[in-house]
Amino acid sequence: MNRFYIAKALRTKVAAQARYRCGYCLTSQEYSGAFLEIEHLVPLKLGGTSAEENLWLACSWCNRYKSFQVDGVDPISRRRTALYNPRRQVWARHFRWSEDGVQIIGKTACGRTTVVALHLNHKFIVAARRRWVSAGWHPPKD
C-alpha cells in the first residue's frame, strides 16, 4: 500500500473516533453542509504517513488552512509553537468558546497559535456558528 492511500474502513474508523466533527473547530459533519476530510496530522510532505495514528477528521476550511503546517507563531509570546494535535491533546485544555459561542479562544500558546494559523474564527464560519447557536446546535456540550 502506498502512503497516500487510505482504505475506506480506516476512513470510517477515524471519522468515528473524531465523533464526526472537525478536530480543530469542532464543526459537526451533520451541520457543515460539506463532507469532513481525513487530515494528516504530520503532512505527507513533511514525512507523515497514512497510518491511523497520523490521521484525524477536519473540515475543509481547517484542513486547507493547516496545509503542511505543524507549527506557527504564538501571537502573544511571538515564539514558534506546535499546532494543536486533536489525536493527542484535549480540546478544552487549549481552547474555549466565546460567551456567545461563536468564536474559539486560545487558552494556551498552542491554542492561540492554532486559532491564528487555521483561521478558526474566519468570518464565514463565525456566521454559520451564529445560526447554529440560534438553532441550539452549537457549541458542542463536550
GROMACS elastic network, one bead per residue, 0.5 to 0.9 nm:
[ bonds ]
;  ai    aj funct       b0    kb
    1     4     6  0.82766   500
    1     5     6  0.68269   500
    1     6     6  0.89400   500
    2     5     6  0.58474   500
    2     6     6  0.89356   500
    2    50     6  0.86283   500
    3     6     6  0.80045   500
    3    44     6  0.79599   500
    3    48     6  0.85777   500
    3    49     6  0.55806   500
    3    50     6  0.54603   500
    3    51     6  0.80750   500
    4    44     6  0.78850   500
    4    49     6  0.75397   500
    4    50     6  0.62637   500
    5    50     6  0.69906   500
    6     9     6  0.83688   500
    6    10     6  0.65244   500
    6    11     6  0.65829   500
    6    38     6  0.87419   500
    6    50     6  0.63504   500
    6    51     6  0.82517   500
    7    10     6  0.52957   500
    7    11     6  0.63001   500
    7    12     6  0.87128   500
    8    12     6  0.61328   500
    8    13     6  0.85654   500
    9    12     6  0.51191   500
    9    13     6  0.61619   500
    9    14     6  0.87037   500
   10    14     6  0.61101   500
   10    15     6  0.84821   500
   10    51     6  0.89093   500
   10    52     6  0.71038   500
   11    14     6  0.52892   500
   11    15     6  0.61413   500
   11    16     6  0.86385   500
   11    37     6  0.88983   500
   11    38     6  0.67648   500
   11    52     6  0.88178   500
   11    55     6  0.86924   500
   11    56     6  0.88687   500
   11    57     6  0.87878   500
   12    15     6  0.51425   500
   12    16     6  0.62016   500
   12    17     6  0.86578   500
   13    16     6  0.51719   500
   13    17     6  0.62025   500
   13    18     6  0.86808   500
   13    52     6  0.87566   500
   14    18     6  0.61934   500
   14    19     6  0.85534   500
   14    20     6  0.86741   500
   14    38     6  0.77361   500
   14    52     6  0.72138   500
   14    55     6  0.69297   500
   14    56     6  0.59595   500
   14    57     6  0.68247   500
   15    18     6  0.50974   500
   15    19     6  0.61827   500
   15    20     6  0.51561   500
   15    21     6  0.76306   500
   15    36     6  0.84968   500
   15    37     6  0.86797   500
   15    38     6  0.77148   500
   15    56     6  0.71869   500
   15    57     6  0.58625   500
   16    20     6  0.58431   500
   16    21     6  0.89329   500
   17    20     6  0.76465   500
   17    56     6  0.81945   500
   17    57     6  0.87023   500
   18    21     6  0.59235   500
   18    22     6  0.72322   500
   18    23     6  0.66358   500
   18    56     6  0.67394   500
   18    57     6  0.61210   500
   18    58     6  0.89709   500
   18    86     6  0.85150   500
   18    87     6  0.83727   500
   19    22     6  0.85777   500
   19    28     6  0.82693   500
   19    29     6  0.89716   500
   19    57     6  0.88302   500
   20    26     6  0.89805   500
   20    27     6  0.85918   500
   20    28     6  0.60573   500
   20    29     6  0.55251   500
   20    30     6  0.79106   500
   20    36     6  0.77566   500
   20    57     6  0.73006   500
   21    24     6  0.86711   500
   21    25     6  0.82475   500
   21    26     6  0.53165   500
   21    27     6  0.52313   500
   21    29     6  0.54723   500
   21    30     6  0.82783   500
   21    32     6  0.89698   500
   21    36     6  0.73352   500
   21    57     6  0.66410   500
   21    58     6  0.70326   500
   21    59     6  0.76546   500
   22    25     6  0.57476   500
   22    27     6  0.51828   500
   22    28     6  0.65328   500
   22    29     6  0.77578   500
   22    36     6  0.69736   500
   22    37     6  0.84273   500
   22    56     6  0.81561   500
   22    57     6  0.53124   500
   22    59     6  0.52594   500
   22    60     6  0.89383   500
   22    62     6  0.79468   500
   22    86     6  0.89521   500
   23    26     6  0.56427   500
   23    27     6  0.81087   500
   23    56     6  0.68315   500
   23    57     6  0.58586   500
   23    58     6  0.56652   500
   23    59     6  0.82207   500
   23    62     6  0.88934   500
   23    85     6  0.81250   500
   23    86     6  0.52078   500
   23    87     6  0.79373   500
   23    91     6  0.81685   500
   24    27     6  0.81269   500
   24    57     6  0.87206   500
   24    58     6  0.68418   500
   24    59     6  0.83122   500
   24    62     6  0.69058   500
   24    84     6  0.76659   500
   24    85     6  0.82931   500
   24    86     6  0.67355   500
   24    91     6  0.78497   500
   24   114     6  0.81910   500
   24   115     6  0.87002   500
   24   118     6  0.83494   500
   24   120     6  0.77705   500
   25    28     6  0.89705   500
   25    58     6  0.82105   500
   25    59     6  0.80134   500
   25    62     6  0.74344   500
   25   104     6  0.75174   500
   25   115     6  0.88461   500
   25   120     6  0.62034   500
   25   121     6  0.87344   500
   26    58     6  0.84647   500
   26    59     6  0.86103   500
   26    91     6  0.89766   500
   26   139     6  0.84555   500
   26   140     6  0.74600   500
   27    30     6  0.84271   500
   27    31     6  0.71468   500
   27    32     6  0.64013   500
   27    36     6  0.89058   500
   27    58     6  0.84052   500
   27    59     6  0.70085   500
   27   129     6  0.87606   500
   27   138     6  0.88903   500
   27   139     6  0.89566   500
   27   140     6  0.86801   500
   28    31     6  0.54060   500
   28    32     6  0.60167   500
   28    36     6  0.84237   500
   28    59     6  0.86062   500
   28   140     6  0.87682   500
   29    32     6  0.52704   500
   29    33     6  0.73143   500
   29    34     6  0.71927   500
   29    35     6  0.64780   500
   29    36     6  0.61101   500
   29    59     6  0.81604   500
   30    33     6  0.72653   500
   30    34     6  0.87821   500
   31    34     6  0.83449   500
   31   132     6  0.78949   500
   31   137     6  0.83341   500
   32    35     6  0.74521   500
   32    36     6  0.79923   500
   32    59     6  0.79321   500
   32   128     6  0.86832   500
   34    59     6  0.79759   500
   34    60     6  0.80011   500
   35    59     6  0.74233   500
   35    60     6  0.79672   500
   36    57     6  0.63974   500
   36    58     6  0.56118   500
   36    60     6  0.64056   500
   37    56     6  0.82748   500
   37    57     6  0.55986   500
   37    58     6  0.52879   500
   37    59     6  0.59754   500
   37    60     6  0.64739   500
   37    63     6  0.75449   500
   38    55     6  0.63769   500
   38    56     6  0.56586   500
   38    58     6  0.62653   500
   38    59     6  0.86664   500
   38    63     6  0.85609   500
   39    42     6  0.88049   500
   39    43     6  0.81463   500
   39    54     6  0.81787   500
   39    55     6  0.55223   500
   39    56     6  0.52579   500
   39    57     6  0.56735   500
   39    58     6  0.59259   500
   39    59     6  0.88454   500
   39    63     6  0.64164   500
   40    43     6  0.50584   500
   40    44     6  0.69937   500
   40    48     6  0.70438   500
   40    49     6  0.74500   500
   40    50     6  0.69663   500
   40    51     6  0.89978   500
   40    54     6  0.56314   500
   40    56     6  0.66850   500
   40    57     6  0.87495   500
   40    63     6  0.88079   500
   40    68     6  0.87721   500
   41    44     6  0.88963   500
   41    48     6  0.75470   500
   41    53     6  0.86296   500
   41    54     6  0.52704   500
   41    55     6  0.58746   500
   41    56     6  0.69401   500
   41    68     6  0.87896   500
   41    69     6  0.89929   500
   41    70     6  0.76146   500
   41    85     6  0.69440   500
   41    86     6  0.84719   500
   41    87     6  0.84437   500
   42    45     6  0.82608   500
   42    46     6  0.65270   500
   42    47     6  0.70852   500
   42    49     6  0.75594   500
   42    54     6  0.64166   500
   42    55     6  0.84126   500
   42    68     6  0.75369   500
   42    69     6  0.81205   500
   42    70     6  0.66403   500
   43    46     6  0.53115   500
   43    47     6  0.66129   500
   43    48     6  0.50573   500
   43    49     6  0.75449   500
   43    54     6  0.85878   500
   43    67     6  0.75486   500
   43    68     6  0.52795   500
   43    69     6  0.75987   500
   43    70     6  0.79518   500
   44    47     6  0.50532   500
   44    49     6  0.58516   500
   44    50     6  0.78877   500
   44    68     6  0.79723   500
   45    48     6  0.70420   500
   45    68     6  0.67565   500
   46    68     6  0.72304   500
   46    69     6  0.89418   500
   46    70     6  0.89766   500
   48    51     6  0.84660   500
   48    54     6  0.69900   500
   49    52     6  0.86238   500
   49    53     6  0.89128   500
   49    54     6  0.65275   500
   49    55     6  0.84796   500
   50    53     6  0.82160   500
   50    54     6  0.63345   500
   50    55     6  0.66321   500
   51    54     6  0.55790   500
   51    55     6  0.67655   500
   52    55     6  0.52905   500
   52    56     6  0.80730   500
   53    56     6  0.81819   500
   53    87     6  0.76034   500
   54    87     6  0.81295   500
   55    87     6  0.79860   500
   56    86     6  0.72617   500
   56    87     6  0.67834   500
   57    63     6  0.87595   500
   57    86     6  0.88665   500
   58    61     6  0.80053   500
   58    62     6  0.61471   500
   58    63     6  0.56601   500
   59    62     6  0.54909   500
   59    63     6  0.60479   500
   59    64     6  0.85154   500
   60    63     6  0.50458   500
   60    64     6  0.59109   500
   60    65     6  0.84304   500
   61    64     6  0.53790   500
   61    65     6  0.61677   500
   61    66     6  0.84694   500
   61   118     6  0.78446   500
   61   119     6  0.82756   500
   61   120     6  0.84618   500
   61   125     6  0.87246   500
   62    65     6  0.52126   500
   62    66     6  0.58786   500
   62    67     6  0.83856   500
   62   118     6  0.54981   500
   62   119     6  0.74392   500
   62   120     6  0.71778   500
   63    66     6  0.51637   500
   63    67     6  0.60383   500
   63   118     6  0.79915   500
   64    67     6  0.50481   500
   64    68     6  0.88415   500
   64   118     6  0.81574   500
   65    68     6  0.86925   500
   65    69     6  0.84561   500
   65   117     6  0.69396   500
   65   119     6  0.69961   500
   66    69     6  0.54211   500
   66    70     6  0.77621   500
   66   114     6  0.87583   500
   66   117     6  0.68226   500
   66   118     6  0.54894   500
   66   119     6  0.89702   500
   67    70     6  0.87980   500
   67   118     6  0.89897   500
   69    72     6  0.74005   500
   69    83     6  0.79182   500
   69   117     6  0.82863   500
   70    81     6  0.87312   500
   70    82     6  0.59957   500
   70    83     6  0.55799   500
   70    84     6  0.85033   500
   70    85     6  0.89964   500
   71    80     6  0.66365   500
   71    81     6  0.53761   500
   71    84     6  0.85178   500
   71   110     6  0.86227   500
   71   113     6  0.76937   500
   71   114     6  0.80734   500
   71   117     6  0.82711   500
   72    79     6  0.81591   500
   72    80     6  0.53628   500
   72    81     6  0.54860   500
   72    82     6  0.64467   500
   72    83     6  0.66981   500
   72   110     6  0.87451   500
   72   113     6  0.58061   500
   72   114     6  0.74422   500
   72   116     6  0.83669   500
   72   117     6  0.64149   500
   73    76     6  0.86161   500
   73    77     6  0.80865   500
   73    78     6  0.55879   500
   73    79     6  0.53971   500
   73    81     6  0.58089   500
   73    82     6  0.85198   500
   73   109     6  0.86284   500
   73   112     6  0.87027   500
   73   113     6  0.57347   500
   73   114     6  0.88810   500
   73   116     6  0.84562   500
   73   117     6  0.81229   500
   74    77     6  0.56469   500
   74    78     6  0.50208   500
   74    79     6  0.55610   500
   74    80     6  0.63348   500
   74    81     6  0.62367   500
   74   108     6  0.89705   500
   74   109     6  0.55609   500
   74   110     6  0.72219   500
   74   111     6  0.85175   500
   74   112     6  0.59721   500
   74   114     6  0.83535   500
   74   116     6  0.81768   500
   75    78     6  0.53761   500
   75    79     6  0.79876   500
   75   109     6  0.81450   500
   75   112     6  0.68472   500
   75   113     6  0.66962   500
   75   116     6  0.78498   500
   76    79     6  0.81335   500
   76   109     6  0.77222   500
   76   112     6  0.81196   500
   77    80     6  0.86427   500
   77   109     6  0.76509   500
   78    81     6  0.88492   500
   79   109     6  0.85744   500
   80   113     6  0.84420   500
   81   109     6  0.67493   500
   81   110     6  0.60018   500
   81   113     6  0.67054   500
   81   114     6  0.89363   500
   82    85     6  0.84925   500
   82   109     6  0.85676   500
   82   110     6  0.60090   500
   82   113     6  0.76986   500
   82   114     6  0.82322   500
   83   109     6  0.89750   500
   83   110     6  0.55809   500
   83   111     6  0.73526   500
   83   112     6  0.89511   500
   83   113     6  0.63994   500
   83   114     6  0.52367   500
   83   117     6  0.81687   500
   84    88     6  0.85264   500
   84    89     6  0.69685   500
   84    90     6  0.89362   500
   84    91     6  0.82226   500
   84    94     6  0.78294   500
   84   110     6  0.57828   500
   84   111     6  0.63850   500
   84   113     6  0.82296   500
   84   114     6  0.60933   500
   85    88     6  0.55613   500
   85    89     6  0.56491   500
   85    90     6  0.84675   500
   85    91     6  0.88381   500
   86    89     6  0.54270   500
   86    90     6  0.68473   500
   86    91     6  0.69549   500
   87    90     6  0.82070   500
   89    92     6  0.89741   500
   89    93     6  0.78455   500
   89    94     6  0.83250   500
   90    93     6  0.55624   500
   90    94     6  0.71455   500
   90    95     6  0.89642   500
   91    94     6  0.55680   500
   91    95     6  0.59038   500
   91    96     6  0.81405   500
   91   111     6  0.86077   500
   92    95     6  0.51599   500
   92    96     6  0.60839   500
   92   107     6  0.86917   500
   92   142     6  0.83965   500
   93    96     6  0.80937   500
   93   107     6  0.72900   500
   93   108     6  0.78125   500
   93   111     6  0.84868   500
   94   105     6  0.85059   500
   94   106     6  0.59168   500
   94   107     6  0.50267   500
   94   108     6  0.52698   500
   94   109     6  0.80440   500
   94   110     6  0.66908   500
   94   112     6  0.79894   500
   95   104     6  0.64482   500
   95   105     6  0.54823   500
   95   107     6  0.51717   500
   95   108     6  0.74413   500
   95   111     6  0.57407   500
   95   112     6  0.80491   500
   95   115     6  0.87405   500
   96   101     6  0.89097   500
   96   103     6  0.84539   500
   96   104     6  0.58726   500
   96   105     6  0.52605   500
   96   106     6  0.66752   500
   96   107     6  0.69163   500
   97   100     6  0.76526   500
   97   101     6  0.51533   500
   97   102     6  0.67560   500
   97   103     6  0.57681   500
   97   105     6  0.59472   500
   97   106     6  0.89175   500
   97   139     6  0.74282   500
   98   101     6  0.50149   500
   98   102     6  0.62466   500
   98   103     6  0.52132   500
   98   104     6  0.62409   500
   98   105     6  0.64306   500
   99   102     6  0.79531   500
   99   103     6  0.84069   500
  100   103     6  0.76956   500
  100   130     6  0.82448   500
  100   133     6  0.80706   500
  101   104     6  0.79236   500
  101   129     6  0.76150   500
  101   130     6  0.77513   500
  101   133     6  0.68488   500
  101   138     6  0.70025   500
  101   139     6  0.56302   500
  102   121     6  0.80816   500
  102   125     6  0.84659   500
  102   126     6  0.55674   500
  102   127     6  0.79439   500
  102   128     6  0.84972   500
  102   129     6  0.52624   500
  102   130     6  0.58646   500
  102   132     6  0.88262   500
  102   133     6  0.74752   500
  102   138     6  0.81595   500
  102   139     6  0.74587   500
  103   120     6  0.77772   500
  103   121     6  0.56940   500
  103   126     6  0.64679   500
  103   129     6  0.82089   500
  104   115     6  0.70983   500
  104   120     6  0.66230   500
  104   121     6  0.64479   500
  105   111     6  0.76090   500
  105   112     6  0.71404   500
  105   115     6  0.72904   500
  105   121     6  0.88393   500
  106   109     6  0.73461   500
  106   110     6  0.75751   500
  106   113     6  0.76290   500
  106   114     6  0.77112   500
  106   115     6  0.63677   500
  107   110     6  0.80919   500
  107   111     6  0.57923   500
  107   112     6  0.65760   500
  108   112     6  0.60216   500
  108   113     6  0.83534   500
  109   112     6  0.51683   500
  109   113     6  0.59678   500
  109   114     6  0.84638   500
  110   113     6  0.52061   500
  110   114     6  0.61403   500
  110   115     6  0.86630   500
  111   114     6  0.51223   500
  111   115     6  0.61377   500
  111   116     6  0.87317   500
  112   115     6  0.51333   500
  112   116     6  0.63942   500
  112   117     6  0.86160   500
  113   116     6  0.53406   500
  113   117     6  0.59905   500
  113   118     6  0.84211   500
  114   117     6  0.50650   500
  114   118     6  0.57403   500
  114   119     6  0.78519   500
  114   120     6  0.76837   500
  115   118     6  0.56605   500
  115   119     6  0.56727   500
  115   121     6  0.71467   500
  116   119     6  0.51270   500
  116   120     6  0.68742   500
  116   121     6  0.82766   500
  117   120     6  0.79673   500
  118   121     6  0.85154   500
  118   122     6  0.88373   500
  119   122     6  0.53484   500
  120   125     6  0.78258   500
  120   126     6  0.85633   500
  121   124     6  0.81849   500
  121   125     6  0.65878   500
  121   126     6  0.58791   500
  122   125     6  0.55852   500
  122   126     6  0.61887   500
  122   127     6  0.86829   500
  123   126     6  0.50768   500
  123   127     6  0.61017   500
  123   128     6  0.86798   500
  124   127     6  0.51789   500
  124   128     6  0.63818   500
  124   129     6  0.87120   500
  125   129     6  0.60541   500
  125   130     6  0.86052   500
  126   130     6  0.62562   500
  126   131     6  0.88576   500
  127   130     6  0.51988   500
  127   131     6  0.67299   500
  127   132     6  0.88916   500
  128   131     6  0.52425   500
  128   132     6  0.63040   500
  128   133     6  0.86922   500
  129   133     6  0.59692   500
  129   134     6  0.85127   500
  129   137     6  0.88149   500
  129   138     6  0.68550   500
  129   139     6  0.79324   500
  130   133     6  0.51243   500
  130   134     6  0.62925   500
  130   135     6  0.87052   500
  130   138     6  0.83783   500
  131   134     6  0.51391   500
  131   135     6  0.62730   500
  131   136     6  0.86965   500
  131   137     6  0.86840   500
  131   138     6  0.86827   500
  132   135     6  0.50517   500
  132   136     6  0.62165   500
  132   137     6  0.50867   500
  132   138     6  0.52982   500
  132   139     6  0.78920   500
  133   136     6  0.50028   500
  133   137     6  0.57097   500
  133   139     6  0.66126   500
  134   137     6  0.76380   500
  134   138     6  0.80897   500
  135   138     6  0.77588   500
  136   139     6  0.81327   500
  137   140     6  0.72970   500
  138   141     6  0.78516   500
  139   142     6  0.87002   500
